[in-house]
């Protein structure tokens, strides 16, 4: 059974309301007091909705996980070092590339998925200090790849 438009708009409306309340608190128009401690629960709920409501379960799970990390930090149970966590962002790019590669085989899936995995691996290696090369210094690789692609097309492969 299809959900009505009114039901489908509820998650967005709740996020909008949360944003307005957070803005009013941030501008000292009103105080949310201790309720502000639990704002990450909305991020968790949104992620779970994405994961189970017909959205992308992997992205939804990731959003819920980030919400959980925000919540335990807000409650003072752990000290999340977001700068260190952020240094692993290329893993998300690699995961997206792998998901594209796992889709039914199409030439563009192989290209874009492979490119995302390669760029993510490059930046992750750089973030971990394995090497210190600027990606722009490798731009001739794109020219090489274009030449190989043109030759393959000319040969019918």
C-alpha angles and dihedrals in degrees: 000000000000118000117242119248090250093058093045092054095055098085091050091046091051092050090048091051091048090051092051092049092048091049092050090050092047091052091047091241089127136357123239090191115189091350086078088069090071103046091110088067086074089056090050091049091048091050092049090048090052091047097048104024098073095277127113107307094200095050090043091052090049092051090048090049092051089048090052091050090050091049097051090047092048090052090051095241093125137008107235111202098213093185089060093043090050091056087073096058092113088069087068090054090049092048090051090050091050090051089052091048090052093057118098107294117273125154092242091050090056092048099045095037092048092046092051092049092047095048091044091050090048094052093041091053089048092049090051091051096244090134140352108223125139111234091223089062087065096056092116087069087071089055090049091049091049090052092050090048092050092049092049091050092048090051092048096245 
